[in-house]
Amino acid sequence: MLLHVTELNVIALALTVMLVVAVLFVLGRATSAVTLDLQTDRVVAGTRAVGRIEVANPSGRSILPTRIELAVGSAATHFPVPRLAPAGTHEELFAVPTTRRALLVIGPVRSIRDDPLSLVRRQVTWVREQDLFVHPRTVRLDGASSGLLRDLEGTPSAELYSSDIAFHALREYTPGDDRRHVHWRTTARTGTLMVRQFEETRRSHVVVALGNLAAHYERAEEFELAVSVAASIAAQTHREEKELTSFTVDARQRTRTHRHLMDDFTLVGQLENRVPFHALGQKAAELAPGASVVMMVIGPLTTASELNTAAHKLPVGVRAVAIRCAEGAEMRRSAIGGLDVVTVGSLDTLPRALRAVGR
């Protein structure tokens, strides 16, 4: 049935009235005061981050009901806010589940007001984004579980020096030698001035090298296990105040504070580029030529040939251990040349694995 001009005018008038009413419904100066408060900006994967949103009415007149929208990463959640009397407040508590490590952006916080027919919507942004670091899960490696790291404190090197703490042999005095190192008993017996010669000792310098090549991992869970293993070893080294160098194929972690270290492990991602695995060993030699131990954390698809090539790039005389992360696998130990290889299937088996290679 065709509509006449009069009928069309009536429909247009009705729609116009509805639109005007809708606009009037959302008009008005936004006078709310919105606060976003995170209990902490850093949590460990598997725990909940708790926060609070407070909406206050600082004006002298009531504020109509509205909705608050909180963005969490790519998702968003909504909270209804009732009518607020002058000087009234409304508080909403929220929890952010953190199943795995990530850098989550919390916010912005927006107030949304629309009319009953949802024809017009007014949105006001009150609070900007806040970063929430979800750190990888780690385990402590106290006592015997960190024996490998403890045993390397003061490891002698092959270099001979005229002063140090590791005695090596006696030799004849030469001009410039420190007289405090003269061995008087031997000098009296031989009639020749003899001095002590020492081996240079190397303070424990631990390198944690995380292989983050995507081609070496079948599942994302295996890579997350590798990140947690590397972060656990790095954190224990940092707690013991040993020198630490930590890196991946394409990035280096800050080691000044524990927070910086965990923040950088939070941002580690898989590298899709086809980079040869031996670059990890080469990078260890370049960043820490005086390292005493290199812990290479690798995926289950890393081949023995790749490991052997990487091991040959490491500094001479370094103790090298590869930790293969294969989710669900039984712990086992093997060797590739002079490289110790231990397989872990879960983070909880890491202390036992380190005890095994530390014997």
Solvent accessible surface area in square Angstrom, and as a share of the most:
residue,aa,sasa,rsa
1,M,214,0.95
2,L,161,0.80
3,L,84,0.42
4,H,133,0.59
5,V,109,0.63
6,T,96,0.56
7,E,68,0.31
8,L,92,0.46
9,N,90,0.46
10,V,91,0.52
11,I,82,0.42
12,A,54,0.42
13,L,116,0.58
14,A,48,0.37
15,L,107,0.53
16,T,73,0.42
17,V,79,0.46
18,M,75,0.33
19,L,92,0.46
20,V,77,0.44
21,V,86,0.49
22,A,3,0.03
23,V,55,0.32
24,L,115,0.57
25,F,85,0.36
26,V,7,0.04
27,L,102,0.51
28,G,41,0.39
29,R,179,0.65
30,A,40,0.31
31,T,22,0.13
32,S,16,0.10
33,A,47,0.36
34,V,18,0.10
35,T,64,0.37
36,L,13,0.06
37,D,65,0.34
38,L,21,0.10
39,Q,144,0.64
40,T,54,0.31
41,D,66,0.34
42,R,58,0.21
43,V,15,0.09
44,V,66,0.38
45,A,14,0.11
46,G,60,0.58
47,T,69,0.40
48,R,165,0.60
49,A,1,0.01
50,V,52,0.30
51,G,3,0.03
52,R,65,0.24
53,I,2,0.01
54,E,53,0.24
55,V,4,0.02
56,A,20,0.16
57,N,1,0.01
58,P,96,0.60
59,S,27,0.18
60,G,72,0.69
61,R,129,0.47
62,S,37,0.24
63,I,14,0.07
64,L,71,0.35
65,P,78,0.49
66,T,18,0.11
67,R,76,0.28
68,I,2,0.01
69,E,22,0.10
70,L,0,0.00
71,A,16,0.12
72,V,33,0.19
73,G,41,0.39
74,S,131,0.84
75,A,65,0.51
76,A,55,0.43
77,T,52,0.30
78,H,83,0.37
79,F,25,0.11
80,P,96,0.61
81,V,5,0.03
82,P,70,0.44
83,R,142,0.52
84,L,10,0.05
85,A,60,0.47
86,P,63,0.40
87,A,90,0.70
88,G,21,0.20
89,T,87,0.51
90,H,42,0.19
91,E,90,0.40
92,E,40,0.18
93,L,118,0.59
94,F,21,0.09
95,A,43,0.33
96,V,6,0.04
97,P,97,0.61
98,T,8,0.05
99,T,125,0.73
100,R,107,0.39
101,R,25,0.09
102,A,32,0.25
103,L,69,0.34
104,L,40,0.20
105,V,57,0.33
106,I,0,0.00
107,G,4,0.04
108,P,14,0.09
109,V,0,0.00
110,R,60,0.22
111,S,14,0.09
112,I,1,0.00
113,R,42,0.15
114,D,41,0.21
115,D,7,0.04
116,P,110,0.69
117,L,109,0.54
118,S,81,0.52
119,L,91,0.45
120,V,35,0.20
121,R,128,0.47
122,R,79,0.29
123,Q,87,0.38
124,V,39,0.23
125,T,50,0.29
126,W,74,0.26
127,V,25,0.14
128,R,173,0.63
129,E,93,0.42
130,Q,61,0.27
131,D,72,0.37
132,L,0,0.00
133,F,30,0.13
134,V,0,0.00
135,H,16,0.07
136,P,4,0.03
137,R,110,0.40
138,T,49,0.28
139,V,27,0.15
140,R,141,0.52
141,L,0,0.00
142,D,74,0.38
143,G,40,0.38
144,A,74,0.57
145,S,5,0.03
146,S,0,0.00
147,G,17,0.17
148,L,3,0.02
149,L,1,0.01
150,R,114,0.42
151,D,100,0.52
152,L,17,0.08
153,E,86,0.39
154,G,27,0.26
155,T,49,0.29
156,P,74,0.47
157,S,17,0.11
158,A,98,0.76
159,E,100,0.45
160,L,80,0.40
161,Y,109,0.41
162,S,54,0.35
163,S,63,0.41
164,D,49,0.25
165,I,147,0.74
166,A,20,0.15
167,F,114,0.47
168,H,85,0.38
169,A,37,0.29
170,L,58,0.29
171,R,63,0.23
172,E,110,0.49
173,Y,56,0.21
174,T,67,0.39
175,P,128,0.81
176,G,81,0.78
177,D,23,0.12
178,D,50,0.26
179,R,148,0.54
180,R,198,0.72
181,H,34,0.15
182,V,4,0.02
183,H,46,0.21
184,W,156,0.55
185,R,192,0.70
186,T,10,0.06
187,T,19,0.11
188,A,89,0.69
189,R,171,0.63
190,T,75,0.43
191,G,68,0.65
192,T,54,0.31
193,L,50,0.25
194,M,30,0.14
195,V,2,0.01
196,R,78,0.28
197,Q,37,0.17
198,F,19,0.08
199,E,43,0.19
200,E,57,0.26
201,T,28,0.16
202,R,61,0.22
203,R,132,0.48
204,S,0,0.00
205,H,19,0.08
206,V,0,0.00
207,V,0,0.00
208,V,0,0.00
209,A,0,0.00
210,L,0,0.00
211,G,2,0.02
212,N,1,0.01
213,L,9,0.05
214,A,18,0.14
215,A,76,0.59
216,H,14,0.06
217,Y,14,0.05
218,E,116,0.52
219,R,113,0.41
220,A,46,0.36
221,E,75,0.34
222,E,6,0.03
223,F,5,0.02
224,E,38,0.17
225,L,18,0.09
226,A,0,0.00
227,V,0,0.00
228,S,13,0.08
229,V,0,0.00
230,A,0,0.00
231,A,0,0.00
232,S,0,0.00
233,I,0,0.00
234,A,0,0.00
235,A,1,0.01
236,Q,3,0.01
237,T,0,0.00
238,H,48,0.21
239,R,82,0.30
240,E,38,0.17
241,E,140,0.63
242,K,25,0.10
243,E,91,0.41
244,L,16,0.08
245,T,5,0.03
246,S,0,0.00
247,F,1,0.00
248,T,1,0.00
249,V,20,0.12
250,D,83,0.43
251,A,47,0.36
252,R,135,0.49
253,Q,7,0.03
254,R,118,0.43
255,T,42,0.25
256,R,203,0.74
257,T,54,0.31
258,H,79,0.35
259,R,130,0.47
260,H,43,0.19
261,L,0,0.00
262,M,5,0.02
263,D,4,0.02
264,D,20,0.10
265,F,1,0.00
266,T,6,0.03
267,L,102,0.51
268,V,14,0.08
269,G,39,0.38
270,Q,68,0.30
271,L,27,0.13
272,E,140,0.63
273,N,99,0.51
274,R,235,0.86
275,V,45,0.26
276,P,76,0.48
277,F,7,0.03
278,H,63,0.28
279,A,29,0.23
280,L,0,0.00
281,G,0,0.00
282,Q,71,0.32
283,K,44,0.18
284,A,0,0.00
285,A,26,0.20
286,E,118,0.53
287,L,58,0.29
288,A,1,0.01
289,P,97,0.61
290,G,36,0.35
291,A,0,0.00
292,S,4,0.03
293,V,0,0.00
294,V,0,0.00
295,M,0,0.00
296,M,0,0.00
297,V,0,0.00
298,I,0,0.00
299,G,0,0.00
300,P,29,0.18
301,L,79,0.39
302,T,3,0.02
303,T,71,0.41
304,A,57,0.44
305,S,79,0.51
306,E,54,0.24
307,L,0,0.00
308,N,59,0.30
309,T,54,0.31
310,A,0,0.00
311,A,25,0.19
312,H,141,0.63
313,K,77,0.32
314,L,15,0.08
315,P,17,0.11
316,V,145,0.83
317,G,70,0.68
318,V,24,0.14
319,R,74,0.27
320,A,10,0.08
321,V,0,0.00
322,A,0,0.00
323,I,0,0.00
324,R,37,0.13
325,C,0,0.00
326,A,18,0.14
327,E,80,0.36
328,G,68,0.66
329,A,32,0.25
330,E,142,0.64
331,M,47,0.21
332,R,139,0.51
333,R,111,0.41
334,S,63,0.41
335,A,69,0.54
336,I,36,0.18
337,G,71,0.69
338,G,83,0.80
339,L,2,0.01
340,D,22,0.12
341,V,5,0.03
342,V,0,0.00
343,T,4,0.02
344,V,0,0.00
345,G,6,0.05
346,S,47,0.30
347,L,6,0.03
348,D,100,0.52
349,T,32,0.19
350,L,0,0.00
351,P,25,0.16
352,R,119,0.43
353,A,0,0.00
354,L,1,0.00
355,R,85,0.31
356,A,12,0.09
357,V,0,0.00
358,G,20,0.19
359,R,219,0.80
